[in-house]
Amino acid sequence: MQTVFDNYTRNELIRRINTLSESNTAQWGKMNVYQMIKHCRLWEEMALGKTQYKRVLMGRIFGKMAMRSLLKDEQPIRRNSPTIPELVIKETGDVTDEKKKWIALIEEYAHISNIELMHPFFGKMNMEQTGYLAYKHTDHHLRQFNA
């Protein structure tokens, strides 16, 4: 499985992020390109342990089972998957500036030696699981905007 801890994979994600512009439109969902980029930046901050969000009740009940299903193979994340309210972006802003912030966070994975994520839905995740999920999450949203 692809992981953000692999240099080639990380560089490919960054290349795809750099193709995004104001003119990209979503193939599904309600976000515009800025909202997606900011959502992903905030998600990366969470994955890197810079921010934390409270666990959601449904995640406490079904999170581990859902994580196993999501990470069992290379299958992309399904369209219109839900997110926590804190990662729903309503405003608009500077796409170029947000892209730079997102890319800088993705580059940080090159220097991580140990990470444990407390995901608000999936719960406690080890480094390997985090790497797979970070890749799948980024790939999901880049696909959403044809990047």
Buried (B, 14 or more C-beta within 10 A) or exposed (E): EBBBBBEEBBEBBBEBBEEBEEEBEBEEBEBBBBBBBBBBBBBBBBBBEEEEBEBBEEBEEBBBEBBEEBBEEEEEBEEEEEBBEEBEBEEEEEBEEBBBBBBEBBEBBEEBEEBEBBBBBBBEBEBEBBBBBBBBBBBBBBBBBEB
